[in-house]
Amino acid sequence: MNNCGIKDIEWVDIHNNPDAVSEVDTPLEQVRERLYFKDSNGQINIGADAFIHLWLQTPGQRWLGKLCQLPVIKQCFRLVYNGFARLLYRWNRAKKHW
């Protein structure tokens, strides 16, 4: 899989490896709805926070991570992300992708 220029990252597709959710101690359906990212300190970042951490490590997108860390923008980004994630999750369930 393409790592988007990020070094030392392992992408885990929970649809092909559903046992991987045990690492985050969260039900599979909840993990399907949001992006989960485990950082180098072992901390789990979820949803918008996961994207911010990934962008901060991605060459050419660090500016986006820094922008989305700003207080007002972060709150707006979380709202937009959560709404989009919910709609995408429902669409995937309706299409029986899992």
Beta strands, then each sheet from edge to edge (+ up, - down):
strand 1: 36-38
strand 2: 44-46
sheet 1: 1+ 2-
end
